[in-house]
């Protein structure tokens, strides 16, 4: 199962890089959000997709689930939510000020036909 999840992480990473390299600001935000979800999926996969009991010591239980990847992912979810909210506010503000979400026109780069 881990092999399948690693291939899924690779496909999602390729999709997020494609979105991040686009010209539209909203697609860049979607790509970064997808990349954070991919990193979370990769972390949980590397932690192991095994079945076990809760990590509280009791008699007779020999298999425990590692709580560290789950704690890291919970922290990463909160951070990615705040970063995504900041990006969306920044994109909305730049659209209101500049009237476009095209990154090249925001930088002031001329098109190839105008030269």
C-alpha positions in Angstrom: 0.0 0.0 0.0 2.9 2.4 0.7 4.1 2.0 -2.9 0.8 3.1 -4.3 0.7 6.1 -1.9 4.2 7.1 -3.0 3.1 7.0 -6.7 0.0 9.1 -5.8 2.3 11.6 -4.0 4.5 11.8 -7.1 1.5 12.4 -9.4 0.1 15.1 -7.0 3.5 16.7 -6.8 3.7 16.9 -10.6 0.2 18.4 -10.7 1.0 21.0 -8.0 4.3 22.0 -9.8 2.3 22.5 -13.0 -0.2 24.7 -11.3 2.5 26.7 -9.4 4.3 27.4 -12.7 1.2 28.9 -14.4 0.5 32.6 -14.9 -2.7 32.9 -13.0 -2.4 33.8 -9.3 -5.4 31.7 -8.2 -3.9 28.6 -9.9 -0.6 29.3 -8.1 -2.5 29.3 -4.8 -4.3 26.1 -5.6 -1.0 24.5 -6.5 0.7 25.5 -3.2 -2.4 24.2 -1.3 -2.2 20.9 -3.3 1.5 20.7 -2.5 0.9 21.1 1.2 -1.7 18.3 1.1 0.8 16.1 -0.8 3.5 16.7 1.8 1.0 15.7 4.5 0.1 12.5 2.6 3.8 11.8 2.1 4.5 12.2 5.8 1.7 9.9 6.9 2.9 7.3 4.3 6.4 7.5 5.6 5.1 7.0 9.1 3.8 3.7 8.0 0.3 2.6 7.1 0.1 -0.1 9.8 -2.7 -1.0 12.1 -2.2 -1.0 15.8 -3.5 0.2 19.1 -3.4 3.7 20.6 0.0 4.6 22.0 -1.1 4.1 25.7 0.7 1.4 27.6 -1.6 -1.5 28.5 -1.0 -5.2 29.2 -1.3 -7.5 26.3 -0.9 -4.9 23.5 2.3 -5.4 21.4 1.6 -3.2 18.3 1.3 0.5 18.6 0.8 3.3 16.1 3.5 6.0 16.0 1.9 9.3 17.1 4.7 11.6 15.8 3.6 11.7 12.1 0.1 12.4 13.1 1.2 15.3 15.3 3.4 16.7 12.6 0.5 16.5 10.1 -1.9 18.2 12.5 0.6 21.1 12.9 1.2 21.2 9.1 -2.6 21.4 8.4 -2.9 24.4 10.7 0.1 26.2 9.1 -1.1 25.4 5.6 -4.6 26.7 6.3 -3.2 30.0 7.6 -0.8 30.4 4.7 -3.6 29.6 2.2 -5.8 32.2 3.9 -3.0 34.8 3.7 -2.4 34.0 0.0 -6.1 34.4 -0.8 -6.3 37.7 0.9 -3.1 38.9 -0.8 -4.5 37.7 -4.2 -7.8 39.5 -3.6 -6.0 42.7 -2.6 -3.7 42.6 -5.6 -6.7 41.9 -7.9 -8.6 44.9 -6.5 -5.5 47.2 -6.9 -4.2 46.0 -10.3 -7.3 44.6 -11.9 -5.7 41.4 -13.0 -4.5 38.0 -11.7 -1.9 37.5 -14.4 1.5 37.4 -12.7 3.4 38.6 -15.8 1.2 41.7 -16.1 1.7 42.4 -12.3 5.5 42.4 -12.8 5.3 44.8 -15.7 6.8 42.3 -18.2 5.9 43.1 -21.8 4.5 40.4 -24.1 6.7 39.1 -27.0 4.5 40.8 -29.6 4.9 44.3 -28.2 8.7 44.4 -28.6 
